[in-house]
Amino acid sequence: ILFFFFLAHLLFSFVLAVIGFILAIQNRDPLFLKSLSSIAADIETGQNDDEIDHGIAIVVPAYREDLEKIVNRLGYLYRSLLEFPLFHHTDFYILSDSPKEDEEKEIAYWSRAVVILGAQNKLFYRRRAENKEKKSGNVKEFLERWGSRYKYFCVLDADSMITGKALLALHRVMEADQKIGICQTAPRAVNGRSLFSRILEWNSLVYSRVFCYGFAFWQTDQANY
């Protein structure tokens, strides 16, 4: 029985990979089966980034994380967004759930980043006095307090990085179809140091795209989150 169970699992993964590989080499969208380049052209048609009239929030929930690394990653995104009009409508938030004893150190890292980046009134830090409902409660409180200021918000893990170009692409996709509630990109491991993490990086580089295409083909516009 176990043999057939694991065989079915392997076959399912194989079929996903084959479908994803075919779509990838043909550069086709898994949902519409159209050329990705033509879809990108359709999305950009009629969109003028200079006419953005709404806010976007970049949110990083953190609990006892290395805030120096967090502000460095946010600094990378901040600088890469500077060349796009989207930058002027984007605010950055560090939402800390760390205990009181970490607050002084976190504020020091945040304030130094604000000065280095020139990010006054762009990069914000908030520490909750009471850690209710952990990460989900942290995001929930942000939305209840400041969510009305923004049309879109992007939630990043404490160890995540995203480029300004990728953020702009996600924004254009959301603007092109107002029925979209959640738009998620496929993450990729980078900057690993150990042998195991480097193996994971190689796997994500080689396999993740074809598996993501295969999953998207079966799940259509519902997907997983």
C-alpha positions as CSV (number, residue, x, y, z in Angstrom):
1,I,0.0,0.0,0.0
2,L,2.8,2.4,0.9
3,F,4.5,1.6,-2.4
4,F,1.5,2.7,-4.4
5,F,1.0,5.7,-2.2
6,F,4.5,7.0,-2.8
7,L,4.4,6.0,-6.4
8,A,1.3,8.1,-7.0
9,H,3.0,11.0,-5.2
10,L,6.1,10.7,-7.5
11,L,4.0,10.4,-10.6
12,F,2.0,13.5,-9.7
13,S,5.2,15.5,-9.2
14,F,6.6,14.2,-12.4
15,V,3.4,15.2,-14.4
16,L,3.6,18.7,-12.7
17,A,7.2,19.1,-13.7
18,V,6.6,17.9,-17.3
19,I,3.7,20.4,-17.8
20,G,5.7,23.2,-16.2
21,F,8.7,22.4,-18.4
22,I,6.6,22.5,-21.6
23,L,5.1,25.8,-20.6
24,A,8.4,27.3,-19.5
25,I,10.3,26.4,-22.8
26,Q,7.3,27.8,-24.8
27,N,7.2,30.9,-22.5
28,R,3.5,30.5,-22.0
29,D,1.3,31.7,-19.1
30,P,0.0,28.6,-17.2
31,L,-3.5,30.2,-16.8
32,F,-4.3,31.6,-20.2
33,L,-1.8,29.5,-22.2
34,K,-0.8,32.7,-24.1
35,S,2.7,34.1,-24.6
36,L,4.0,35.7,-21.5
37,S,5.5,38.6,-23.6
38,S,2.1,39.3,-25.1
39,I,0.4,39.3,-21.7
40,A,3.1,41.6,-20.3
41,A,2.5,44.0,-23.3
42,D,-1.3,43.9,-22.6
43,I,-0.7,44.7,-18.9
44,E,1.5,47.6,-19.7
45,T,-0.9,49.0,-22.3
46,G,-2.9,51.8,-20.9
47,Q,-0.9,52.0,-17.6
48,N,1.0,55.1,-16.9
49,D,3.2,54.9,-13.8
50,D,3.3,58.7,-13.6
51,E,-0.5,58.8,-12.9
52,I,-0.5,56.6,-9.8
53,D,-2.9,58.2,-7.3
54,H,-2.8,55.6,-4.4
55,G,-0.5,54.5,-1.7
56,I,1.5,51.2,-1.4
57,A,2.9,49.9,1.9
58,I,5.8,47.6,2.3
59,V,5.4,45.7,5.5
60,V,8.0,43.6,7.4
61,P,6.7,41.9,10.6
62,A,9.6,40.9,12.8
63,Y,10.0,39.1,16.1
64,R,13.5,39.1,17.7
65,E,15.1,39.3,14.2
66,D,18.4,40.9,13.3
67,L,17.1,44.4,12.5
68,E,20.3,45.4,11.0
69,K,19.9,42.8,8.2
70,I,16.2,43.8,7.8
71,V,17.0,47.5,7.2
72,N,19.8,46.5,4.8
73,R,17.3,44.5,2.8
74,L,14.8,47.3,2.9
75,G,17.5,49.7,1.9
76,Y,18.2,47.6,-1.2
77,L,14.5,47.8,-2.2
78,Y,14.4,51.5,-1.3
79,R,17.3,52.3,-3.6
80,S,16.1,50.0,-6.4
81,L,12.7,51.8,-6.4
82,L,14.1,55.3,-6.7
83,E,14.2,55.1,-10.5
84,F,10.5,54.4,-10.7
85,P,7.5,56.8,-10.1
86,L,6.1,54.1,-7.8
87,F,8.7,55.1,-5.2
88,H,6.9,58.4,-4.4
89,H,3.7,56.5,-3.4
90,T,5.4,53.8,-1.4
91,D,6.0,53.7,2.4
92,F,8.1,51.2,4.3
93,Y,7.1,49.7,7.7
94,I,9.0,47.6,10.2
95,L,6.4,46.1,12.5
96,S,8.2,44.7,15.5
97,D,6.8,42.2,18.0
98,S,10.1,42.0,19.9
99,P,10.1,42.4,23.7
100,K,10.8,45.7,25.4
101,E,14.5,45.0,26.0
102,D,15.1,44.9,22.2
103,E,13.4,48.2,21.5
104,E,16.4,50.5,22.0
105,K,18.7,48.5,19.8
106,E,16.0,48.2,17.1
107,I,15.3,51.9,17.1
108,A,19.1,52.6,16.8
109,Y,19.3,50.5,13.6
110,W,16.1,52.0,12.2
111,S,17.1,55.6,12.9
112,R,20.5,55.1,11.3
113,A,18.9,53.6,8.2
114,V,16.5,56.6,7.9
115,V,19.5,59.0,8.0
116,I,21.6,57.0,5.5
117,L,18.8,56.5,3.0
118,G,17.3,60.0,3.6
119,A,14.0,58.2,4.3
120,Q,12.3,60.6,6.7
121,N,8.5,60.1,6.5
122,K,9.2,57.0,4.2
123,L,10.6,54.4,6.5
124,F,8.7,53.8,9.8
125,Y,9.3,51.6,12.8
126,R,6.5,50.4,15.2
127,R,6.9,48.1,18.2
128,R,3.7,46.6,19.6
129,A,3.5,46.7,23.4
130,E,1.4,43.6,23.5
131,N,2.1,40.7,21.2
132,K,-1.4,39.5,20.4
133,E,-2.0,36.7,17.8
134,K,1.7,36.8,16.9
135,K,2.5,37.6,13.2
136,S,-1.1,37.6,11.9
137,G,-2.1,39.9,14.8
138,N,0.8,42.2,13.9
139,V,-0.4,42.6,10.3
140,K,-4.0,42.8,11.4
141,E,-3.2,45.7,13.7
142,F,-1.3,47.5,11.0
143,L,-4.3,47.2,8.6
144,E,-6.8,48.4,11.3
145,R,-4.6,51.5,12.1
146,W,-3.1,52.5,8.8
147,G,-4.6,50.2,6.1
148,S,-7.0,52.9,4.9
149,R,-4.1,55.0,3.6
150,Y,-3.1,52.3,1.1
151,K,-4.6,50.5,-1.8
152,Y,-2.0,47.8,-1.8
153,F,0.4,46.4,0.7
154,C,3.3,43.9,0.3
155,V,4.2,41.7,3.2
156,L,7.8,40.5,3.3
157,D,9.3,38.0,5.7
158,A,12.2,39.3,7.8
159,D,14.7,37.4,5.6
160,S,13.1,38.3,2.3
161,M,14.3,40.6,-0.5
162,I,12.5,41.9,-3.5
163,T,13.7,44.3,-6.3
164,G,11.9,47.5,-7.3
165,K,11.4,46.1,-10.8
166,A,9.6,43.0,-9.3
167,L,7.5,45.2,-7.1
168,L,6.5,47.3,-10.1
169,A,5.6,44.2,-12.1
170,L,3.3,43.0,-9.2
171,H,1.7,46.4,-9.0
172,R,1.0,46.5,-12.7
173,V,-0.6,43.0,-12.5
174,M,-2.9,44.1,-9.7
175,E,-3.9,47.3,-11.5
176,A,-4.6,45.4,-14.7
177,D,-7.2,43.1,-13.0
178,Q,-9.2,44.6,-10.1
179,K,-10.6,41.2,-9.3
180,I,-7.3,40.0,-8.0
181,G,-7.2,39.9,-4.2
182,I,-3.8,38.3,-3.6
183,C,-0.8,38.3,-6.0
184,Q,2.1,36.2,-4.9
185,T,5.4,35.6,-6.7
186,A,7.6,32.5,-6.4
187,P,10.4,32.9,-3.9
188,R,14.0,31.8,-4.6
189,A,16.7,31.1,-2.1
190,V,19.8,33.3,-2.4
191,N,23.0,34.2,-0.6
192,G,23.3,30.8,1.2
193,R,26.6,30.1,3.0
194,S,26.3,26.4,4.1
195,L,26.5,23.5,1.7
196,F,22.9,22.6,2.4
197,S,21.6,26.1,1.7
198,R,23.6,26.3,-1.5
199,I,22.1,23.0,-2.6
200,L,18.6,24.4,-1.9
201,E,19.6,27.5,-4.0
202,W,20.5,25.3,-6.9
203,N,17.3,23.3,-6.6
204,S,15.2,26.4,-6.5
205,L,17.0,27.8,-9.5
206,V,16.6,24.6,-11.6
207,Y,13.2,23.2,-10.4
208,S,11.1,25.9,-8.8
209,R,10.0,27.5,-12.1
210,V,8.8,24.4,-13.7
211,F,6.9,23.2,-10.6
212,C,5.4,26.6,-10.1
213,Y,4.2,26.6,-13.7
214,G,2.8,23.1,-13.3
215,F,0.9,24.0,-10.1
216,A,-0.4,27.1,-11.6
217,F,-1.7,25.1,-14.6
218,W,-3.8,22.9,-12.4
219,Q,-4.9,25.5,-9.8
220,T,-5.7,28.2,-12.4
221,D,-6.5,31.5,-10.7
222,Q,-7.2,30.0,-7.3
223,A,-3.6,28.9,-6.5
224,N,-2.3,28.3,-3.0
225,Y,-1.1,30.9,-0.4
